[in-house]
């Protein structure tokens, strides 16, 4: 698993590549990225997962929500954009509702540039 990141205007942009599965997705993708976020003062986060090979990504949304909520209170994160090539539909609405109720705005995108613009915009 490879993760690269850069910070632009209080927004961390993380790009992930490699093989993953639901059991290791949290430990190899989300926890390392959120750990980096804790040390920054970023209010926006974009995670580009289009280069991840994971056939079961839709099934990990609950784990993703739980992990993000754990880290959210340890950073000033307000907006999270996940860039993916997988169609989520109903699951996206569920994840948005869970996290929005906890104080975090999340959206799923297929275009990285759109995701960055959205994550950088206030509020």
C-alpha positions, 0 to 999 in steps of 0.5 A, a space after each residue: 500500500 502506498 499513500 502520498 499526501 500534500 497540504 494545500 490551503 488547510 486541505 490535506 490531499 491523500 492519494 492511495 494505491 495498491 491492494 486492500 480489503 475490508 479487513 485491512 482497509 482501516 489499518 492501511 488507509 484510514 488510520 495512517 491518513 487520519 494520524 497525519 491529519 492530527 498533526 496538521 491544522 487542516 479543516 478539509 481532507 480529500 482521500 483519492 482511492 481510485 488506485 485501490 484494488 478492493 472488490 469489497 469496498 462497499 461493505 467497509 462503509 460502517 468501519 470507515 464511519 466508526 474510524 473517522 468518528 474516532 479521529 474527528 474529535 482529535 483534529 479540526 476536520 470539517 469536510 471529508 471528500 472521498 474520490 472513488 470509482 465505485 458507485 455507492 448510491 444508497 450507502 453514500 446517503 447512509 454514510 453522509 447521514 451518520 457522519 453529518 449527525 456527528 459534525 462532519 460533512 462528507 461527500 463522495 466524488 469521482 473527480 479529484 479536482 471537484 473534491 478538492 474545491 469542495 473540501 477547501 470551501 468554507 464551511 
